[in-house]
Amino acid sequence: VYQVFESVAKKYDIMNDSMTLGIHRVWKDILMHKMNPSPGTLLLDVAGGTGDIAFRFINYVRSVRERQLQQKLKHHQNLSWQEISESYQEDKFKSLGDSQVVVCDINKEMLKVGKQKAQHLGYSEGLSWVLGNAEELPFDDDKFDVYTIAFGIRNVTRIDLALQEAYRVLKPGGRFLCLEFSHVSNPLLSRLYDIYSFQVIPVLGEVIAGDWKSYQYLVESIRRFPPQEELKAMIEDAGFLKVDYQNLNLGIVAIHSGFKL
């Protein structure tokens, strides 16, 4: 698995857009709205090397802070222009309100791509990058408010260990969110999806990334991944409560959610 992601790291984003026709961006946006983080949230994004979830998190929290600031200024109509300006500058300086996102990935190449993207897009505040294994996270117990893993859990060797680690590092009251390819319930769509997956995606992999084998592996890993109800049971076995899932695009992907209570 390590070799697969090392070889596809540089073309990972282009391939995601090509394979999903750009829809992966919408799925990640839905994940962020489901999380609905507030300023001060501490997020751990596992297997998030290219930064897609981290950058969305920062944008989301910034926009919440911006709305809070506007509300605050609305309620202080009698402030002088100078007081408003000073208040605005002070709040603007803390645009994330102590929020932090830690991106943890097992693959150096993926982290390298993510860091380059962050630099290029101007993300630095509240963002850190850590090399680490989802099955043995290098973090203390009860540390994070939210744990996310997007299109990463199916590539973990021992899913049960990764789920136990997610539970361990979350604070009591913390939330687990997993976005992953899942199982399509509609038989016709399932057949079309199989044809597309096995006959088109490896070809795209060869044309765009010069790597047929890695994308053949990715397609096979999706088919081997546990269906929605089975993954739900595994998340519950790890100790999470109020576990549920939301199918997107008839189950092509699903978002699983659970809480450490």
N, C-alpha and C positions, 0 to 999 in steps of 0.2 A: 504494500500500500504506500509506504514511504517513497519508493521509487516512482510509483505512478504520479504522485503529486509533485515530486521534484521535477519530473519531466514535463508536466503540463503547467507549472506555476506561471510562466511568463504569458501564456496564451489563455489562462484560466478565465478571465473576464470576457474575452472575445468569444470563447467557446460557450460560456454560460448564455450569452446573448443569442448565439447562433442556435444552440440546442433547444432553448425554450422560447425562441422568437422574442426575447426581451421580457417575457412574463415573470421571470425570476425576480425582477425588480419590484413588480407589483406584490408578489408573495412576501417579499422582505418588508415592504411597506405595511402590509397587513399585519405581519408579526409585530412591527413596532407599534402600531395603533393598538394592538391587543395588549402589549406590555404597558403602554401609556405611562412612561416614566416621568417622574416629577423631579425638579431640581434637588440635588442631594443624593439621588439614586446611585448606588455602586453596582456596576454591571460587570459580570465576567462573561466574555464571549469566547467559547471554546471552539477550536477548529475554525477560527474566523480570520485566518491569515491575511486575506486580501482586504480586510477592513470594511466590507459592505455593511455589516450590522453596526459596527462601531461608529462609522460616519453618520449613519441614519440616526443613531442614538444621540449623538452630539447635536445634529440639526434639530431633532425633536425637542430636546431639553432646552436648547437656545430659544426656540420659538415659544415654548411655554414661559420661559423667563421674560421674554419680550412682552408677552401678553400681560404677565403679572406686573411688569414695570409700567405699562400703559394704564392698567387699572389703578395702580398706586398713584400715578400722577393725576388721573381723573378725579380721585377722591381728595386731592389737595389743590383745589382750584385757587385758594388764596395765597399760594406760595409765590414768591418773587421769581422773575425769570432766572436770576442767578442761582437761587436755591434749587429750582427745577433742573437747571443745567448740571449743577454739582451732583445732585441725586442721580441723574441719568448717567453721568460719567462713572460714578462710583459703582452703580449696578451693572453698567455695561462691562466694566472691568471684570466683574465676576459673572460672566455670561452663562456659565454652567451651574452656578450656585452650588459649588462643592461636589458636583457630580463627577464620577470617574468611570472610565471604561477600560478594562484590562483585556487585551486580546491575547489568548493563549493558543498556540498551535505547535504541533509536534515537528512541523517541517520548516527548516531554516529558509528555504527558497520562497515559500509562501509568505512568511513574515517579511522577508526582504521586499517582495512585491508590494505588500501592504504598507510598509514604511515609506517606500518610494511614492506610492499613491498619496499617502497622508501629507508628505512634503509638498508634492505637486499641487494638491487641493487646499493646502494651507491649514491642515488640522494638526494642532500640537497640544493645546490646552486639554487637560483631563484625559489624556490618552497614553497608555503604556503597552508595551509589547513583551510577551514572555514566552520563551521556548518551554514547552511542557506537554506531558502526555495526559490525555483525558482520563486514563485509567489510574493515574497516580499524580494528581494535581499538586503543584508546588506552592500551595496556599494553606493558611491556617483554617481551623474549623470556624464556622459561624461568621464568615467574613463579608459575604456579598448579599445584596438585596435581590438581585435577579441573576439567573444563569441562563444563557442562551447557547444553543448549538444548532446551526443552520446548515443543512446538507453535509453534516459531518459524522453523525452518530452511526450511520450504516458502514462507515469505514473503520470503526473501532473494533478491535479484535474481540474484546469482552464487553458487550453492551451493559451487562449487569454491574460490572465494576465501575464503568463510567457513570452509571446512574447513582451508584452508592457514593461516588466521589462528589457528584453534583449535590447530593443531599448533604454531605458532610460540610462543604464549603459555604452553603447557604445559611444565612441567619434564620432563626425562628421567625416565621411569617414570610420568608423569602419565596420567590417564585421560580419554577423551572419551566422553560419554554423550548420546545424542540420543533424546528421546521424541517421536514424531510419528505423525500419522494415516498409515496405509499402505494396502496393497492386500489385499482380502479374497479368500481362495482358494476358499471354498465358493460355488458358483454361485447357489444359492438365497438364501443370506444376502446375497450381493453384490447381487442384484436388490432384495431388501427394503431393504437399506442405501441403494441409489440412490434408491428411492422416498422413503424418509425424508429423505435429504439434500436432494434437489431440491424436494420438495413440502412438507416440514414445517419444515425449519430456516429458510428465508427468511421463512416466515409467523411463526415464533417471533421472528425478528429484528425484524419489523415490529411485532408486538404488544408485545414487551418493551422493545426499544431504539428503536422508531420508525425502523428502518433496514433496509429489505428488501435494498437493493443491496449493502451491505457483507457481509451474510451469504450472499448469492448468490455474491459473489466468494470468500468463505472456502470454500464448498462446491466451487466450481470449482477452487480452488487445491489442494484435497486430491486431486481426480481427476488433476490434471496432475503431481502429485508422483511422482518415480521410485519404482518398486516396490522391495521389500526388497533383492533381490540387486543391483540397479543402484546403490542408495545404498551398499551394502556395498563395491562396487567403487570408488565415488567416494571413500569414506573411506580405502580402501587406497591409492588414487592420491595422496592428500594426504600419505602417509607413515606412516599408522598401521598397527600390527601387531596380531595376535591379534584381528582384527575379527570380531564375530559379532552376531547379532540374536535377539531373543526376541519372538515374536508374542504379543499379548494380544488376547483376544476374537476369535480366528480371523483376526487380521491387521487388524482395524479400526485398531489402533495397533501400533507396534513400537518396541522399545528397541534401538538400535544402540550397540555398545560397541567401543572400540578403545584401544590404548595407544601412547604415544610411548616407544619403547624405544631 
